[in-house]
Amino acid sequence: MKWAFLAAVGLGLVEAVPAAAQDAGSDQGVLSGDYLAVGVGMGYAPSYEGSDDYVLFPVPLVQGRLGGVGIDPRAGGVALDFIPDPPDRVGFNLGVAGKVRLNRTRSAHDPVVDTLGKLGTAIEVGPTLGLAFPHVLNSYDSLTLSTDVLWDVAGAYKGMVVDPMIGYSTPLSRGILANLSLNAEYGDRKFADYYYSVTPQGSLVSGLPVFKARSGFNKVGARLLLGIDLDGDLTNGGPAIFALGGYTRMLGDARLSPLTRIRGSPNQFLGAVGVGYTF
């Protein structure tokens, strides 16, 4: 089961609330200095990447800035940004990102896929860099471009992934924030082979055809988040609620793999709701 990995996917969207609220009011309130946001929610998403079986999963929340170092969420992990962004000019992001990938490390909730066995936990670490553009369409919005280049240091698939992302945040009012994010994932040969291939032995035990996956982009997606501050002011911290929805389309050999094409679906949906508090 992939609930822990998906929880962090939801986390990455939840975290856009305080970060974008800071852009909306960078000269005032609790978000103008060091701050920490924590919370919890529940999500609903596929049991593994490419599955058509859906499961409920917890969504934790933690994000902030301490000592000038930004703490930004990632799907399954976190990124540290060591360069503070100027409030009214283009900012440069540079740091390190780390993720834990738990795809198919537990039950896939599919009896055929489960016969292939459980996979190992991958720990991905590498540099992250990007650009942040404030005041794109109005005085309080922001556009962020970023890319993570990560290597599996735990020895699960022993390869590399590249995660490009683009996000746009704008307040709809002083107490309501909207965030739209687009993301993709590229996996090298070792990544694709580990997660999407079916070996001759795996074919014998599962009945699925033999399949050899190659490197390439394996998915692209979009997610929309709405955050609502319960006292009507995003800049002063305190309690908030969030709702998010997302769609991911499997691509390339990840889509052609029997795990997706026969046992699952290339169309992947995500939904979550929760509550948080910013200090």
Sequence and secondary structure as in RCSB ss.txt:
>XXXX:A:sequence
MKWAFLAAVGLGLVEAVPAAAQDAGSDQGVLSGDYLAVGVGMGYAPSYEGSDDYVLFPVPLVQGRLGGVGIDPRA
GGVALDFIPDPPDRVGFNLGVAGKVRLNRTRSAHDPVVDTLGKLGTAIEVGPTLGLAFPHVLNSYDSLTLSTDVL
WDVAGAYKGMVVDPMIGYSTPLSRGILANLSLNAEYGDRKFADYYYSVTPQGSLVSGLPVFKARSGFNKVGARLL
LGIDLDGDLTNGGPAIFALGGYTRMLGDARLSPLTRIRGSPNQFLGAVGVGYTF
>XXXX:A:secstr
  HHHHHHHHHHHHTHHHHHHHHHTTTSSGGGSSEEEEEEEEEEEESSTTBS EEEEEEEEEEEEETTEEEEEET
TEEEEE S   TTS EEEEEEEEEEE TTSS  S HHHHTT     EEEEEEEEEEEEE SSSTT EEEEEEEEE
EE SSSS  EEEEEEEEEEEEEETTEEEEEEEEEEEE HHHHHHHH B HHHHHHH    B   SEEEEEEEEEE
EEEETTS GGG EEEEEEEEEEEEE HHHHHSHHHHTTB SEEEEEEEEEEEE 
